[in-house]
Amino acid sequence: MLKNRSLAVIFFALIVIMLGFGIVIPILPFYVEHFGGSGKDMGLLMAIYSIMQFIFSPIWGSLSDHYGRKPILLIGILGFAITLVLYGLIGELAEAGRIAPAAALTLLISARGLGGILSSATLPTSMAIISDSTSSENRGGGMGLIGAAMGIGMVLGPGLGGLMSKISLSAPFYFGAFVSLAAAALTWLLVAESLPAASRSKAAVRFRGPNLNEMWGALASPIGFLLVLAFLHSFALANFEGVFGLYAQKRYAYDATQVGLILTVVGLVSALVQGVLTGPATRKWGDEAVVKASLLASVFGFGSMLLAKSQAGKLAAAVILATGFFMLTNAMIRPGVSSLISKRATINQGTAMGLNNAFMSLGRIVGPLWAGYGLDLNLSYPYLTGALLMLIGFVASLFFMKPAPEARPMETCSDD
């Protein structure tokens, strides 16, 4: 009962984090424009968040192994609330003429980076709590809850952001901060610590950036191929998410309202698949089979994006169905891969989930950069790239992802 209550609160907290992230999406372009920024500034603003997550996710994962999950999770939620308040204050001060536009843009980019640093404590710690609190059989479904929370937040966030921007550009940020504080309070009161003191890492905590040697070494470990899959899926998905609005505008002449409606459908499908279907599917067929089937289906999901047609400026059912099918095909990949990493890791769960999130963050850095460049070359390139990556992942999984017994924690070896 206690575990179920903790998981429910974590589910809510992740919805709040993604709600705040979604609220930011429709507002930041107006901020950048108001501050006299360019497309390059917008790109930096979006990239710095993932860059900071890439750098700090492994650190937070290791810290949760040492100090426990709950305090690190609280740092992530409270830190996210603080950065949302900073966004709002920067906008108000610039609007009142108390900060020059160029200085406001610099502060905004800095606040965005701080948000990436602090909020990156949330996902790996939540994954570690789920790993601590669920059986091997139910872990895929537990990881699916994370994807469902992210989907729900991304469904509600952009719509709320657009609606509340009618009050002021700062209002959505303050609302997101308020809800984040509520999530922090519930976490403090209701979430039980899932890592007993006796099970925590006794090694001294070392504050360092992403340990590239550790990441490289992890590729040769039992979870190495799974980390590659996490990167490939994140890279491929960013080819959809990073440029879909611009793609729809250029190909279909859609406006922001139409794009928002499509993204709502995408979020709903993602939440439904990951929250409702992933658990039963992984229990019946196993994580390996579900991931392989999803990788192959995703090839056709990306292809459907290119085949859907619509009259200019008119929202077509074919486009909605294509994007819904696209999300249906790949929504189980992330929770399935995360579950397998948790089961096969021979290191602490917090460290393993931190590595998982680091490889996903790396995909979210490289993916949008390529998608934007590829879109300028040809509208089809981002989605063709996504289909190719999923095909490569599927073929490779036939050779490198065999069903295996759960790995036992590696024993500490001493030099003879």
N, C-alpha and C positions, 0 to 999 in steps of 0.2 A: 504493500500500500504506500509506504514511504517512498519507494523508488518510483512508483507511478506518479506520485505527486511532484517529485523532483523533476521528472521528465516532462510533465505538463507545464511546469513553470519555465523550464529551459525552452520548450517549444514556443511559449509566449514571448520569452525574451528574444529569441531569434527572429520571430515575426517582427518585433519592434525594431531590431537592428536593421532588417531588410526594408521595413517600412520607412525608416529614416533615410536609408540609402536610396529608396525609390522616390521619396519626396524631393531629394536633391536633384534628380535627373532632369526634370523639366525646368527647374529654376536656375541652375548654374549657368546655362547659356545666356540668360538675361543678365545675370550678374557680370559675366565676362564682357558682354556688349556694353553694359552701363559703365564699366570701368575702362572702356576703351581698349579692351583686349582683342586679340586676333584668334584665328583658328588654331595657330600654333600654341597659344596660351591655353585654349580649351583642351587641346590634346595633352598638354603637360598637366593640366588640372585633373584630367581623368587618369592619366598614367601614374601619377605620383602616389595615388591611393594604393594601387596594386603593387607598386614598387616597395612601399613601406610594409605592406602585408607580407611580401616575399621575404623581406629582410628580418622582420620581427616575429613571424609566426613560429619558427622553430624555437626562438628564445622563450616565448610565452609557454609553449608546450613543455619545455624543460623545466621552467619555473613551476608549472603545475605539478610536475612529478616530484619536485622538492618541497613545495609549500602547501600542496593540496589544490584541488580543483576550484573550490568555491571562491577563495579570495582573488584568484586570477580572473575568474569569470566576472566578479564584481568590478574589478579594475576595467575590464573591457567595456562593460555596459555603462558605467559612470563616465569613463573617458569619452565614449561616443556622445553621451548627452552634453558634455562640456564643449566638444567641438561643434555640435549643432548650435549651441548658444553663441559661440564665436562667429559662426557664419552670419547669424542674425545681427549681431552687434556690428560686425564689419559693414554690412549692408546699410544699417541705420546711420552709422557715423559717416559713411561716404555720401549718403543721401542728404545729410545735414551739412555737408561741405567741411566737415572737421578732419577728414582724411582725403588726401589727393587721390584721384583715380588710380594712378600707377602704384601708389603705396597700398591702396586697398586691394589691388589685384595680387600684389606680393603677399600681403597678409592672408588673403583667401587661399592662395596656393600653399602657404605655410600651414594654415589651419587644416587644409585638406590632407596634407602630409601627416600632421599630428593625429587626425582622425584615423588614417590608415594604421599608424603605429598602435594606437590604443585599442581600436576595434578588432585588430588582428588577434587579440587575446581571446575573443569570444568563440570563434569557430573551432579551433583545435581543442580548447578546453571543453566545449560542449561535446565534441566527438569523444574525448577521453572519458567524460562522465557517462556517456551512453555505453562505451566499451566496458567501463567498470560495472555498470548497473544492469546489463542485459546478458542473457545466455548466448552461446554461440549460435543457436538456432534462430533466435529472435533478433540478432544484431543487424541483419540486413534491413529489417523493418524499422529498427531504431534509427539507423542512418537515413532511412527514407523520411522519417519525421523531420530531419534537418532540411532535406530538400523541399518538403512540403511547406515548412515555415518560411523558407526563402522565397518559394513561389507565391505564397499568400501575401507576404510583405511587398513583393514586387508588383502584385496585382493592385493592392490598395494604395501603395505609395505614390506613384505618378499621378493617379487621379486626385488624391487628396492634395498633392502639391499644387496641381493646376487650379483646383477649386479654391484653396486657401490663399493663393497668390492674388486673388481679387481683393483680399483684405490689405495685404502688403507683401512685398517679396520676402520679408523677414518672418512673416507669420508661420509659414510651414516649418521653418527650422525650430522655432520656439515650441510648436506643437510636438514635433518629434522629440525634442529634449524633455518635455514634460512626460510623455509616454515612456521614454527611456528611464527616467527617474522612478516611475511606477514599477517598471520591470525590475530595476535594481532593488527596490524595497521588497518585492515579492521573492526575489532570489535570496536576499538576506534572511527573510523570515521562514521560507518554506523549503528551500533546496537543502538537502542533506549532503554533507561532505562524503564523496564516494570513495576517496582514497584514504584509508586509515593511516595514522602516523607511522605505524610499524612497517607499512608497505612503501613509504616514500623513499625517494632516492637520498642516499646519505652523502653523495659526492658534492663537493663544493660547487656552487653555482658560478658559472663563468659567463659574463656578459660579453657576447660577441655577436657579430653580424651573422648572416647565413653562413654556416660552415660548409663551404663548397666542397671541401675534402670529404666531409660527412655525407653530403648529398651524392657526391660521386661514388663514395664507398657503398652507400645504400643501394645503388643501382646493381651492385654485385651480390646483394643480400637476397633472402627469399621474397622480399617485397619489391625488388628492383623493377621488374617488368610492370608491376601494378602502379608504381610511381610514374613510369613512362606513360602508361595509359591515362593516369590522372592529368598529366601535362597535355597529352594529345587531345583528350576530350575537352579540357578547358580552352585550349587553343582553338579547336574547331568550333566550339560553342560561341566563343568571342567573335568568330567570323560572321555569326548571325547577329548576336546582340550588339556588337560594336558599330555596325553600319546599317542595320535594318531600316531605321528611320530615313536615312539618306537614300538607301536603295529604293524604298517605296516611293519616295518623292521623285526620284529621277525616272524610275520605270513606270510608275502608275500615276504620278502627279497627285499623290495623297497628301493631305494636310495633317497637322499634328493630332487632331481629333480622331481621324481615321487610323493613324498609326497607333494611337493610344488604345483604341478599341481592339485592334489586333493583338497588341501586347497584353491586354487584359485576358484575351482568350488563351494566349500562350501561358500566362501565369496560372490560369485556372486548370489547364490541362496538366501542367507540371505539378501543381499541388495535388491534384486528384491521383495522378499516376504514382507519385512518390509517397503520398500519405496513405493511400488505400490499396494500391495494387502491388507495390514493391514487396511488402512483407509476405503476403500469400505466395507470390511468384517465387521468391527466393527460398521459402520453406519447401515448396513443392518441387522445384527443379534445381535449386542450388544457385549460389551466387555466380559461379563460373558460367553456367549455361545461360543465365539471364543476361550477363554482361556480353557474352559472345553474340547472342541473338540481337541484342540492342545495337551493338556495333554494326552488324550487317544491315539491320533495318534502317540505321541512321544514314547509310549511304543513299538509300532511296528517299529518306526524309529530306536531305539536302537537295537531291534532284528534284523533288516536288516543288521546292521553292523557285526553281528556275522554269518549271513548266507551267505554273499558275499564271493565268492571263486575266486582265481586267481592262475595261475601258478607262481612259484617262479621267482621273478625278472621281470615279465611281467605285465604291467599295464593293468588291465581288465576293460571292460565296466561295469561289475557287481559291482565292487568296487566303481567306480565313481557314478553310479546310486544309490547305497546304501547310500553313504555319502550325495549325493544331496537330496535324499528322507529324510534322517535323518534331515537335516537342514530345509527342507520344513515343516516337521511336528512340529518343535518347535520354528520356527522363530517368531511367533506371540505371544508367551507367555510373553516375557519380556515387549514389549510395551503395551500389554493388561493389565497386572498386574500393570504396572506403571500408566496407565490411570485410573484404578479403584482406586488406592491409592490416586491419585490426586483428584478424584471426591468425595471420601468418607472420606477424612481426615477432622478431626475437629480441626486441628492445622494449623499453617502457612505452606504455600506450600513449602518454602525452607526447613523447618524442616522436613516435611513429605518426601520430595525427598532425603534429607540427610539420613533419616532412611532407606529408600528404598535402597539407594546405600550402606549403611553400611551392611545391611543383604545380599545383593548381594556380597559384598566384603568378608564377612564371608564365604560364599559358595565357593568363589574363593581361600580362604586360605585352607579350610578343604578338598575340592574336589581333588585338585592335590595331596595332601599328601596321601589321601586314594587311589587314582588312581595308583600312583606309587607303593605303597605297595601291592595293589590288583593285579597289573599286574605281580609282582614278584611271587605271589602265583599261579595265573592262568590267562592266557591271556583274558579270557572271563569275569572275575570278574568286571572290571570297567564298562562294557556295561550292564551286568546283573544288577549291582547296579543302573545305570541310569534308566533302564527300570522299576525296582522296585520302585524307587523314584517317577517317573512319574505316575505310577499306584496308588501309595498311594495318590499323589496329586490330581489325578482325582477323586478317590472315596471320599476323604475328601471334595473336592469342591462341590460335590452333596449335602452335608449336611451344609457346612459352607459358601458357596458363592451363596447366593440367590440374584436375582435382587432386588435392593433397590433404593429408591429415593435418590438424591444427599444429602449428609450431609451438614447442615448449620454450619458455624463456631461456635465453642463453645463460649458461653458468659462467660465473666469473673465473677466468683462467689466470693462473699465476705462472710466472717464469720458473722453469726448473733450473 
